[in-house]
């Protein structure tokens, strides 16, 4: 159904724009040849090793943010394993009891039930080389600000830094994290804060821990998890 020239044309178009769908490619090819969408997908997969994939979602980075990430990598590239063992990583994450995937029209045996306005809670956590630290659950109706964040840190951070003999604390650049009163709290308590470039959740190893925790939470979506089980 296609010639080598047509195959190469398909390949060049998808290399130029990887987000083109087989439908869009088919329309683009109508002037020169009539190729089915299935044939296009088969050529891309079998001839060029390009099967269909969903695009990976990554934070949008400005030139300034890219430069900061590059400088961060250069600064810490020579850190040893022992130095990284002295860092405790932290982050907040939204935990939703029932994940919603939208409307479904399939037969019941092929669907997962969802609910509207599913219960959710903002959770702060930390971990380091010796394992996980404690979790902090944001009280309902509370907004994270500098005062709340300091209260959180006072209740959780010193004890877990002491347990793991950590000397450096990692956090992202959220406004409540970098407020003047929060910076003063770190200074007064002798805690060194790791310089962290913005828009860099992919660089924080705690993201892998959140994925593991969510898998545990969602293993049985009908169960109501207690705080002790989450810990």
Secondary structure, 3 states (H helix, E strand, C coil): CCCHHHHHHHHHHHHHCCCCCHHHHHHHHCCCCCCCHHHHHHHHHHCCCCCCCCCCCCCCCCHHHHHHHHHHHHHHCCCCHHHHCCEEEEEEEEEECCCCCCCCCCCHHHCCCCCCCCCEEEEEEEEECCEECCCEECCCCCCCCHHHHHHHHHHHHHHHHHHCCCCEECCCCCHHHHCHHHHHHHHHCCCEECCCCCCCHHHCCHHHHHHHHHHHHHCCCCCCCCHHHHC
